[in-house]
Amino acid sequence: MITTKHAQKGKAIITVDAKWGGNSDGYVDYDYIKDPREYYELYYKGLYNYYTNSKGQNAYQAWQSANNTIVASRAEGGLGFSVFSVPSGQALIGQNGKMNPQATLGNIITNNGTSYMLYPDNWKDLAYRTGLRQEYNVSVNGGTDQFSFYGSGSYLSNEGVNYGAGYKRYSGMMKADYQARPWLKMGVNTRFIHTNSDSNYSTYAGVLKMPNIYPAFVRDANGNILTDDNGKVYDYGDGAVTGIVRPVAQGENFLQEDRLTTANNISNAFNFAAYSDISFLRDFKLTLNVNVYDTENRAVSAYPSEYGELGQSTGGYADADHYRTYSFNTQQLLNWNKQLGKNSLFLMLGHEYTLQDGTTTSVSRNHVLDYSADKEPAGALTLVNGTGYSTRYNVEGYMFQAQYDYDSRYYGSFSFRRDGSSRFAENHRWGNFWSLGGAWIISKESWFPKDNWIDELKLKASYGEQGNDGIDGMSTSTSRTMSTA
């Protein structure tokens, strides 16, 4: 039973509230080199020290060797390319270890007869944004001596710090209690939640390892970012377009993958709870509880065939996973409570039954036909994996409890349960569990000093046995599995 919100008697109160905010990157970053000039200067210094200390070259020789190596391939110890252009015959780094003052950002290179400009980008600035957070809530609360009601509905939209992340939630709940007769009280409590989230979080780690000397986009010779059917053309550093191979994260561009790939999760959760309290013969009360919970979750991930290592290697990839769980619980509790002078006695007999059904389906396919139109596995040709199964789990129990106290000083209790679980073999499903306890509140004795610093002094002892069925029940529960690969 959900009891965080409850109805109140009196004139109905309607409450409306709205909240707005922003999400931005709050990560406290270390002090790293952001200026491409400083990056090349620091890398040059390392090469210069290598040639002087390890190769025994003099200052002039080391200066020449370091300048030649800095733009060489990674295998030769260089950065692979330069995003600076310098006048013909001049070195990128001067003999003082500083960038050539005549060096300018934007280096034009040619690959397969086409000229491109290599221009550095700040990957972190391109990856993050200030996302809008908005939330709206409406509730109604009121009732009479016989009837009380509480209902609410809410909407939440939360844009992530990166473009591929976001969260939306719709929820509603209703709780009502009705005193139908002096001997009969009834109530219901229900709630529904729908969520839709996008969770492309790989960009977080990806952009942090990208130095700001590497281009994020492919540019023409004039420095204009090229475009295709999916928008801007991103540089994946694999040499496919410009011929330049990036030594870091080859075949990946976290910025486009964040915006273009799919990582969506949709879930629905419904909970219904109802109760009835029936009082009879003055000291007896029968409580009937019913609780139904149903939840489903569907996750879809997809990658286009044109970009990225996974997408290109599979011709486009699509995966869908669906999970559903249904749970039903019912309780019947008979209570007897009697007060005789200083003696108080409470007895309870009860029965409880729980059923859980679960289903799982998972399908993945390669060779997506049209990524812009269909990101589901049905839009791909080749089956990679398909599997599905269902499970059933039952628990049933009978219980007895007795409590006694005399003058609110001496207490005794005894409980017994007999529980059965479908997770065990047929001949070993039932177990018996009991507990025994007692307490003595010494501070309530007449001889106990009343004017001391002890508010309550209690002596308590108890012993009990319990069990659990937290084991893999696949071998004994009802289950069907199909798998295709």
Disulfide bonds with the S-S distance in Angstrom:
none
